[in-house]
Amino acid sequence: MTTDVAIGAHCQNCGITFSDPNPKFCSHCGQETREHLPGFWAFLHEWITHYVALEGKLWRTLLYLFTRPGFLTLEYLAGRRERYIRPFRLYFSISLVFFLVVKIAGIGPEINLTAVNQSQPAFNLSFKQGAEWGWFEPLRKNLEARVVDKNAKIQKIGTTDALHELVKSVINTLPYALFLFLPIYAGILSLVYRNRRRSYGEHLIGTLNTYSAFFMTLLLLALIPSQTMKLILIAWAVTHITLELKRVYGGGWWEASWRGTLVGILSFFPFLLLLTAAVLFAAFS
């Protein structure tokens, strides 16, 4: 339904009185003045356009993201931002598509786990009793109850099925672990490149683009069946990080290599901690 407005009509959003006879948008807040309730396809198109970033500049952005490491970060920092998809929208779009493809379409590596004896579980979760936890005693009791329930479930369904469920639960929590690791990675970059005197926000922009390239590579790995192409993609992903650091932060190849190695070493332990937390969450949930 579309409704025209007349002189003296008010904006439904901010209440300002229109001076033009038939404005399309409010001159004060920018909201549309004609009420239009979209149908299903119009709503779907709007969602894809605004949230999945499916627009003309998407393909240019993806091309530069994959073939020119660090280029999008420098363009954003230089103020040339409307030519490409913004970093956060790009990260959100690619990661969303990746997890939709892997989880809903079922594309990705198969998980093959074999138990020696289904009737005799090869593992059990344990929870050390110890002393009471004071104020956190309700949490201790809750964890203890969860361990009992989980072990009972393992006994019931067998080791193989239990392991399958555990791995699937870990995979489901990985997006959250990776998202939590994003600001940590940016902080590590700011530490390793502290002599460049860049703000944390600049490191965060670079991190978002690094994540986007990472998820794009994972998506291609999931879609491409050729093992040779998979090996080429993995090699390019490793090279991509070094090229990105060299382009964004400057310096020679040796500097980009050793600083990139240092970033990887410093990133390993916090990421391992988050991954452990994801496994524990999956095990006790």
C-alpha positions as CSV (number, residue, x, y, z in Angstrom):
1,M,0.0,0.0,0.0
2,T,1.3,3.4,-1.0
3,T,0.1,6.7,0.5
4,D,0.8,10.2,-0.8
5,V,1.3,13.1,1.6
6,A,0.1,16.7,1.4
7,I,1.5,20.1,2.6
8,G,1.3,20.2,6.3
9,A,1.6,16.5,6.8
10,H,4.0,15.3,9.5
11,C,6.8,12.7,9.4
12,Q,5.7,9.6,11.2
13,N,9.2,9.1,12.5
14,C,10.4,12.5,13.8
15,G,7.2,14.6,13.7
16,I,8.6,17.4,11.5
17,T,6.0,19.2,9.2
18,F,6.7,18.8,5.5
19,S,7.0,22.0,3.4
20,D,7.1,20.3,0.0
21,P,3.8,19.1,-1.4
22,N,4.9,15.5,-2.1
23,P,8.3,14.6,-0.6
24,K,9.6,11.1,-1.1
25,F,11.8,11.3,2.0
26,C,11.7,13.4,5.2
27,S,14.3,16.2,4.9
28,H,15.0,15.9,8.6
29,C,15.5,12.2,9.4
30,G,15.5,10.7,5.9
31,Q,12.7,8.2,6.4
32,E,10.4,7.4,3.4
33,T,7.1,9.4,3.5
34,R,5.1,6.8,1.5
35,E,4.1,3.7,3.4
36,H,5.0,0.6,1.4
37,L,4.7,-2.8,2.9
38,P,7.0,-5.1,0.9
39,G,5.9,-8.5,-0.2
40,F,7.9,-11.7,0.3
41,W,10.2,-11.3,-2.7
42,A,10.7,-7.6,-2.0
43,F,11.6,-8.3,1.6
44,L,14.0,-11.1,0.5
45,H,15.7,-8.8,-2.0
46,E,16.0,-6.0,0.6
47,W,17.5,-8.4,3.2
48,I,20.0,-9.8,0.7
49,T,21.0,-6.3,-0.5
50,H,21.5,-4.7,2.9
51,Y,22.7,-7.6,5.0
52,V,24.4,-10.0,2.7
53,A,25.8,-7.1,0.6
54,L,24.8,-8.6,-2.7
55,E,25.3,-5.5,-4.9
56,G,27.4,-4.4,-7.8
57,K,30.5,-3.6,-5.8
58,L,30.5,-6.9,-4.1
59,W,32.3,-8.7,-6.9
60,R,35.0,-6.0,-7.1
61,T,35.5,-6.2,-3.4
62,L,35.8,-10.0,-3.4
63,L,38.3,-9.9,-6.3
64,Y,40.6,-7.5,-4.5
65,L,40.1,-9.3,-1.2
66,F,41.4,-12.6,-2.6
67,T,44.0,-11.4,-5.2
68,R,45.4,-8.3,-3.6
69,P,46.1,-8.9,0.1
70,G,46.0,-5.7,2.2
71,F,44.6,-3.5,-0.7
72,L,41.1,-3.1,0.8
73,T,42.6,-2.1,4.2
74,L,44.7,0.6,2.7
75,E,41.8,1.8,0.5
76,Y,39.6,2.1,3.6
77,L,42.3,3.9,5.6
78,A,42.9,6.3,2.7
79,G,39.2,7.3,2.8
80,R,38.1,5.5,-0.4
81,R,35.3,3.5,1.2
82,E,32.2,3.7,-1.0
83,R,33.8,1.8,-3.8
84,Y,33.9,-1.4,-1.8
85,I,31.9,-3.3,0.8
86,R,32.6,-2.0,4.3
87,P,34.9,-4.4,6.3
88,F,32.4,-5.4,8.9
89,R,29.6,-6.0,6.4
90,L,32.0,-8.0,4.3
91,Y,33.1,-10.1,7.2
92,F,29.5,-10.7,8.3
93,S,28.4,-11.6,4.8
94,I,31.2,-14.1,3.9
95,S,31.1,-15.8,7.3
96,L,27.3,-16.1,7.2
97,V,27.4,-17.6,3.7
98,F,30.2,-20.0,4.8
99,F,28.3,-21.3,7.8
100,L,25.1,-21.6,5.8
101,V,26.8,-23.6,3.1
102,V,28.6,-25.9,5.5
103,K,25.8,-26.4,8.0
104,I,22.6,-26.2,5.9
105,A,23.7,-27.5,2.6
106,G,25.9,-30.1,4.2
107,I,29.0,-29.3,2.2
108,G,32.3,-29.8,3.9
109,P,34.6,-32.5,5.3
110,E,32.9,-35.7,6.6
111,I,33.5,-36.7,10.2
112,N,34.4,-40.4,10.4
113,L,34.8,-41.7,14.0
114,T,35.0,-45.4,14.9
115,A,34.7,-46.8,18.3
116,V,36.3,-50.0,19.3
117,N,33.2,-51.2,21.2
118,Q,30.0,-49.3,21.1
119,S,28.6,-51.0,24.2
120,Q,31.7,-50.0,26.2
121,P,32.3,-46.2,25.9
122,A,36.0,-45.4,25.4
123,F,35.7,-42.1,27.4
124,N,33.8,-40.6,30.2
125,L,33.6,-37.0,31.4
126,S,34.8,-36.5,35.0
127,F,34.3,-33.7,37.4
128,K,36.6,-33.3,40.5
129,Q,34.5,-32.9,43.6
130,G,36.8,-31.1,46.0
131,A,35.6,-28.6,48.5
132,E,32.5,-26.4,48.1
133,W,32.8,-23.3,46.0
134,G,31.3,-20.9,48.4
135,W,29.2,-18.3,46.5
136,F,29.6,-20.5,43.3
137,E,28.4,-23.7,44.9
138,P,25.2,-23.7,42.7
139,L,27.5,-23.6,39.7
140,R,29.5,-26.5,41.0
141,K,26.3,-28.6,41.5
142,N,25.0,-27.6,38.1
143,L,28.2,-28.8,36.4
144,E,28.2,-32.0,38.5
145,A,24.6,-32.7,37.4
146,R,25.5,-32.0,33.7
147,V,28.5,-34.5,33.9
148,V,26.2,-37.2,35.3
149,D,23.6,-36.6,32.6
150,K,26.3,-36.5,29.8
151,N,27.9,-39.8,31.0
152,A,24.5,-41.4,31.1
153,K,23.9,-40.3,27.5
154,I,27.2,-41.6,26.4
155,Q,26.4,-45.0,28.0
156,K,23.0,-45.0,26.2
157,I,24.0,-44.0,22.6
158,G,27.6,-45.3,22.5
159,T,30.9,-43.8,22.0
160,T,30.8,-43.1,18.2
161,D,27.5,-41.3,18.3
162,A,28.5,-39.3,21.4
163,L,31.8,-38.3,19.6
164,H,29.8,-37.2,16.6
165,E,27.5,-35.1,18.7
166,L,30.5,-33.5,20.5
167,V,32.3,-32.6,17.3
168,K,29.1,-31.1,15.8
169,S,28.6,-29.1,19.0
170,V,32.1,-27.8,18.8
171,I,31.6,-26.8,15.2
172,N,28.4,-24.9,16.1
173,T,30.3,-22.9,18.7
174,L,33.3,-22.1,16.5
175,P,31.7,-19.0,14.9
176,Y,31.3,-17.5,18.4
177,A,34.9,-18.4,19.4
178,L,36.3,-16.9,16.2
179,F,34.2,-13.7,16.7
180,L,35.6,-13.4,20.2
181,F,39.1,-13.9,18.9
182,L,38.8,-11.0,16.4
183,P,39.5,-8.2,18.9
184,I,42.3,-10.3,20.4
185,Y,44.0,-10.7,17.0
186,A,43.8,-7.0,16.4
187,G,45.4,-6.4,19.8
188,I,48.2,-8.8,18.9
189,L,48.8,-6.8,15.7
190,S,48.9,-3.6,17.6
191,L,51.5,-5.1,19.9
192,V,53.7,-6.6,17.2
193,Y,53.5,-3.4,15.1
194,R,53.5,-0.9,17.9
195,N,56.4,1.0,16.2
196,R,54.1,1.8,13.3
197,R,52.0,4.0,15.6
198,R,48.7,2.9,14.2
199,S,45.5,3.1,16.2
200,Y,43.7,0.0,17.4
201,G,40.8,0.8,15.0
202,E,43.2,0.6,12.1
203,H,44.4,-2.8,13.2
204,L,40.8,-3.9,13.7
205,I,39.9,-2.9,10.1
206,G,42.8,-5.1,8.8
207,T,41.7,-7.9,11.0
208,L,38.2,-7.9,9.6
209,N,39.6,-8.1,6.1
210,T,41.9,-10.9,7.2
211,Y,39.0,-12.8,8.6
212,S,37.0,-12.2,5.4
213,A,39.8,-13.6,3.3
214,F,40.1,-16.6,5.7
215,F,36.4,-17.5,5.4
216,M,36.4,-17.0,1.7
217,T,39.3,-19.5,1.4
218,L,37.4,-21.9,3.7
219,L,34.3,-21.6,1.5
220,L,36.3,-22.3,-1.6
221,L,37.9,-25.3,0.1
222,A,34.5,-26.6,0.9
223,L,33.1,-26.1,-2.6
224,I,36.1,-27.2,-4.7
225,P,36.4,-31.0,-5.0
226,S,39.9,-31.1,-6.5
227,Q,42.6,-32.0,-4.0
228,T,45.3,-30.2,-6.0
229,M,43.3,-27.0,-6.0
230,K,42.8,-27.4,-2.2
231,L,46.5,-27.6,-1.7
232,I,47.0,-24.5,-3.9
233,L,44.4,-22.6,-1.9
234,I,46.0,-23.6,1.5
235,A,49.4,-22.5,0.2
236,W,47.9,-19.2,-1.0
237,A,46.2,-18.6,2.3
238,V,49.6,-18.9,4.1
239,T,51.2,-16.6,1.6
240,H,48.2,-14.2,1.7
241,I,48.9,-13.3,5.4
242,T,52.6,-12.4,4.7
243,L,51.7,-10.3,1.6
244,E,48.9,-8.5,3.6
245,L,51.3,-7.6,6.4
246,K,53.9,-6.3,4.0
247,R,51.4,-4.2,2.0
248,V,49.6,-2.7,5.0
249,Y,52.6,-2.2,7.4
250,G,55.4,-1.8,5.0
251,G,58.9,-3.2,5.4
252,G,60.8,-5.9,3.6
253,W,60.0,-9.5,3.0
254,W,62.1,-10.7,6.0
255,E,60.4,-8.3,8.3
256,A,56.9,-9.3,7.1
257,S,57.9,-13.0,7.5
258,W,59.2,-12.8,11.1
259,R,56.5,-10.5,12.3
260,G,53.9,-12.7,10.7
261,T,55.4,-15.7,12.4
262,L,55.4,-13.8,15.8
263,V,51.7,-12.9,15.2
264,G,51.0,-16.6,14.6
265,I,52.8,-17.7,17.8
266,L,51.2,-15.1,20.0
267,S,47.8,-15.9,18.5
268,F,48.1,-19.7,19.1
269,F,47.6,-19.7,22.9
270,P,44.6,-17.4,23.2
271,F,43.0,-19.2,20.2
272,L,43.7,-22.5,21.8
273,L,42.1,-21.2,25.0
274,L,39.0,-20.2,23.2
275,L,38.9,-23.5,21.3
276,T,39.2,-25.3,24.7
277,A,36.3,-23.2,26.0
278,A,34.3,-24.2,23.0
279,V,35.0,-27.9,23.5
280,L,34.1,-27.6,27.3
281,F,30.9,-25.7,26.4
282,A,29.9,-28.4,23.9
283,A,30.8,-31.2,26.3
284,F,28.8,-29.8,29.2
285,S,25.8,-28.3,27.2
